[in-house]
């Protein structure tokens, strides 16, 4: 039961982050004046979707150990946070 709950929550997390990213991408495509929307979408994907996929995919498809997986997941999360912070604080206008 616990494993099923974890799988459902993981799929929900991935679905929500991809859905939000798609909304941001639609906002970006509507007008040239909103490049921050694209950066927010990329940051969100790196912060939520990629780490979840790495947590599942790396042990399943590769022989990357727990330390390597942790480093890759943390790196993706930090990159996502960095992009989001850069966008929020006006990085695109600098």
C-alpha positions, -999 to +999 in steps of 0.1 A: +000+000+000+028+024+008+046+017-025+013+024-044+009+056-026+044+067-034+039+059-071+006+078-072+021+108-055+051+108-078+029+106-109+007+134-095+038+156-089+051+150-124+017+157-139+011+189-120+046+203-128+043+195-165+008+210-165+020+242-150+050+243-173+026+240-203+006+269-191+038+290-187+049+279-222+015+290-237+019+324-220+054+327-235+042+319-270+014+344-268+037+374-270+073+383-273+072+405-242+072+375-218+105+356-220+104+352-182+075+327-187+099+304-206+126+306-180+100+299-152+088+268-171+124+255-175+131+262-138+100+244-127+108+214-149+143+213-135+130+217-099+102+191-099+099+169-130+136+161-137+144+151-101+114+128-099+123+112-132+160+108-121+149+092-088+130+066-108+150+063-140+186+062-127+182+031-105+160+014-130+181+020-162+216+026-150+240+014-123+244+049-107+248+045-070+228+064-043+254+091-039+256+098-077+218+098-079+216+123-050+242+146-066+223+146-099+189+152-083+203+180-060+221+196-090+189+196-110+169+211-081+195+238-075+196+247-112+158+250-113+158+272-082+186+293-096+167+299-129+135+307-110+154+332-087+172+347-117+139+352-135+120+366-105+147+391-097+150+404-132+178+384-147+165+386-182+167+424-182+203+426-171 
